[in-house]
Amino acid sequence: MTMTIGKWRRLQQTAGPTGTFSVVAIDHRGPLRRSLEKESPEGKTNGALTSLKRDIVRQLAPVTSAVLLDPETAAGQCVADGSLPGPTGLIVALDTGSTGDPLNRTTGLVENWSVEKTVRMGASGVKMLLYYHPETPEACEREALVLKVAKECTQCDIPFFLEPLSYASDGSHGPLPSDQRRKVVIETARRLVPLGVDILKAEFPIDVSMELNESLWRDACEELTHVCPVPWVLLSAGVSYETFLKQVRVACDAGASGVMAGRAVWKEAVTLDRALRNRFLQTIAYDRMRRLRSLCEALAKPFTNVYNSPELRYDWYV
């Protein structure tokens, strides 16, 4: 597939020199705010959230290809104060984030924010979280939302990163059984990606707490690669770093193009005071992200294996 020059350039900015993605995700809001509030009454404030995110960005940016931030508490702030270095790519969330509530699986969009504003602030990617199950009554409505955002990203020439999160179609609130999760993750990619998604931010298609056979992990990841016509990257979904490392190794070896890693890398920092937080980020979290990046660069599938660079005539700019 051939990309437009704008999307091609912006994917270069969010990927590393090998064309693989090692993105640190820090666009968390509601659940993260509640975690901070447990440590201090001031933790629920925007200031506390911004302070945490600035520290994470400042310490981990050197070993990432890009960061994923939210517009309310981090994206503009980290650009303005220099926490985010110029060479590091920036992906900005369009959504209000995970609710963290199993009873509330709705996709909200940030009020007064848009794809166009994301481009105007200098970001290189748009990300949208979407609660989705292909067999629920609301599936069509959510597919229409994906199509709408994809069209806006095409008009603005910015890559669209989609993050579908699965859930049970029968209204139950626990995790999907491993076999059902595989079917839902695969079918979700099959249905949503052709609507205009440029990069799929995917759940690991097996519940590794229920299924320990790593050959089945690989089969599921290979199936996802087969049905997904665009590059896909693995989200961490709050699993432990050790578990995520195993998942990343399997996923990248099976065709994933990298990671967008969140809590698996930095979650312990949330409960530490400022000095200990930065020490943790400078050492343990930094080493985690560095190791993930090295793994992605060694094993992941470059986005350039999927997308072709634009072939431009001399009048292309017309």
N, C-alpha and C positions, 0 to 999 in steps of 0.2 A: 504494500500500500504506500502511496505517495502522500506526504503531508504538505500543507501550505507552509510558506516560509516562516510565518509568525509562530505557528505551533511547533515547527521543527526547532526554531531558535529557543523557544521557551522550554522544550523538553531537554535541550542541551544544557540549559541553566539549572534544571532540577535533577538531572542525572550526573553521575561522576564521569571521569575521563574515559572509563570503559563502556559507557552507555548503560550502566546499571544504576538502580536507585537504592540509596541508603539514607532514607528520610527519617528524621525524628519527629514524631507527632506529639504536639502539645496544644491541641485545640480543645482539650477537655474543659468543661465548664461546670454544669450542675453537680455531678458526682465529685469532682475535684474540689469545688467550693465547700461541699458538705464535709469532705475529709479535712480540709483546713480548719473548718469551724470547730471540729472536735478537739483540735489542739489549742485553739484560742477563739474567743468571741469575735475578735477582729478578723478571723480567717475568712469569713464569708464576704468580706469587702472586695471590691474590684482592685483596690490597691494591693491587697495581700496576694491575690491571684496574679496580678501583673508582676509583682516582685519575684514570685516563684518562677514564672515563665521566663522572665529576663535572665535569671540565674541559669536556668536550664539551657537556654539558647546560647548564652555567652560561653558556657563551659563546653557544650557539646557541638556547637557549629563547626569547629575545626575538623571533626571526624564525620561529618555528614555531607551528603550532596545537596540536601535541601531541608527546610523545616516546614512543618504544617502548623499554622497558627490560626486563631480566630480573630475576627475584626474588632470585637468589643474590647478585649482586654490585653491583646498581645501584638497583633500584626503591625499596626501603625506605631505602637510604642517601641517595639524592638528595632524597627527601622530608624525611627527618629533619634533614639539615644545611642545608636551604634552597637547595641547588643548583637544584632544580626549583621555579620560582616557582608560587605558588598558582593564578594564572589559566591556566597552561599545562596542557593535558590530559595524562593519563597512561594509556598502554596497556601492559599487562604480559604478557609471554610465558608461556604455559602449557608450552611445549616446552623441551627442552634445547638447541635451536639446531641449526644446520647442522653436520654432522660435518666438512665440508671434505674428506672422503675419498670419492673416486668409487667405492670398493669398498664403502662402508658408507652405504647410503641408507635408514636406518631413522629413524622418528620416535620420539623419546623424550620422555616427559613428566617434568617436574621432580618429584622425590620430595618428598612432604609439602607439595605446593603444590596449589591447586585454584581453580576458578572462584569458589567461595564466599569463599576467603581474598583473592582479588583484589578482590572487592567490599568486604570488610571493611577493607582497607588504604586505601580511598578512590579506587581507580583507576576509570577511565571506559571501559575496554575490555579484552577478552581477545583475545590473538592466539595462533594455533597454526600452526606450520610443519608441512607434511605432504608427504613425498616421495610422488609419485603418478603412475601411468600407468594409464589406463583399461583397458589390455589385458593387465595382468599378473595372475598368480594372487592376489596380495595385495591387489588393488584392493577387493574386497568387505570385507575386514577393515578397511581404512583408511576406507572409506565409513562403516562402522559406528562407528568412532571419531569421525568428524566429526559423525554424528548424535547420539552420546552427549554430546559437548561442547556441541553446539547446544542440546540439551534442558536442560543445566545452566545455560547462559547465559540461556535463556528463564525458567527458574525463578528466577534471581537478577536478572532484568531488566537485563542488561548486554550491550552489543553484542559480537558475535562476529566478529572479523577473521580470515579464513582465508588462509594463505599456501601454496598448493600449489607445489611445485617439481617440474618434469618430469625425466624421465630415459629412457634407451633401454630398450625392453622386451626386447631381445635380449641384455642383459648387457654390451654394449659400454660403454666408459667415457668416450667423447668426447661433445661436444655433439650434440644432435639436428640433422640437416639442417634447413634453414630451413622447408621445406614440411611436414616431419613435426612440427616444433615448433609450427607454427600449428595443425595438426590436434589435437595433444595439449592445448595450452593452451585451445583453444575447447571441446573435448569435456570437459575437466576442469571448466570453468566450468558447462557444461550439466549435468553429473552431480552435482557437489558442492554448488553454491549452493542448489538446492532443498531440501537436507537441513537447512537452518536457518541458513545463513550470512547475516550482516547486511552485511558489507563484504568484498569480495574483494580481496586483495593479490596482484596478478597479475604474472607475468613479461611482458615485452614479447613479443608473439606471433610475432615475426620475429627471426631471428638477423641482426642488422644487419651483422655482419662478413662474412656470406655473401651477403646481399641488399642492394644499395645503392639500389634503386629505392624512393624514399620514397612513391610512390603505392601501392605494394604494402604498405608499412608501414601506411598509412592504411586501406587495405581490410581488413587483418587486424584493426586496432583497432576499426573500425566493426563487423566481424563479432562481435568479443568483446562490444562494447556491446549488440549485438542479441540475443545468446544469454544475456547475464547480466542477470537481472531485478533485481539490486541494484546499488548503486554499486560501482565498482571503482577501485582506486588502483594506481599503477605502482611496483614495486620497482626498485631500481637495479642489483642483481645484480653489483656490483663493476665495472661498466663505467666508463670515464673520465667526468669531469664533462661534457666537451664532447659526448660521445656521448649521455649521459643527457639533456642539455638538448634535443637534437634529438628524442629519443624522447618526452620529456614534451610538447613542443610538438605533435607529431603525435597522441599519445594523448589529450591534453586536448581538442584540436580535434575528435577523433573520439568523444568521450563519456566519457572518464575523469573521475573526480571529484577527482583530485589525486595526490599522491605519498607514499610512505613511503621516504625516501631515506637510504641508509646510507653505504657506503664512498665513493661518488662525491663526497660532500660533505667527509668528514673523514679519509680514509684516510692522507694524508700525515702527519697529526699523530701517528700511532702510532710513527713512527721518530725523533721529535724529542725533545730533552730538555724538561723542564717549561717553562722560560721560552720557548723557541722554539715549543713546542707551543701555548701560550696565545696567542702573537703570531700564529701561523698561524690559529688558531681565531677570534681577534678580527677578522682581516682577510679572508683569502682564503675560509675556510670560511663565515664570516658572510655575505660578499657572495654566495657561491654559494647559500646557503639563502634569503637575501633575494630573490634573482633567481627562484629556483624558486617561492617563495611568490607573488611578483607575477605570474608566469606562470600559476599555478594560479588565482589570483583573477580573472585576466582571461579565461581560456579554459575552465577546467574546469567540469564539470556539477555544480551544487550537489546535495548529498544530498537537499535539500528538493524537488528536481524528481522524485525517485523515491519518497520517503516522505512521507506526509501527517502533519501534526501530529495528535495525539489530539484527538478531539471528546469532551469530558467532560461528563457530567451532574453535577448538584450532589451526587449520592450516589456519585460515582466512587470515593471512598476506601473505601467499604464493602467 
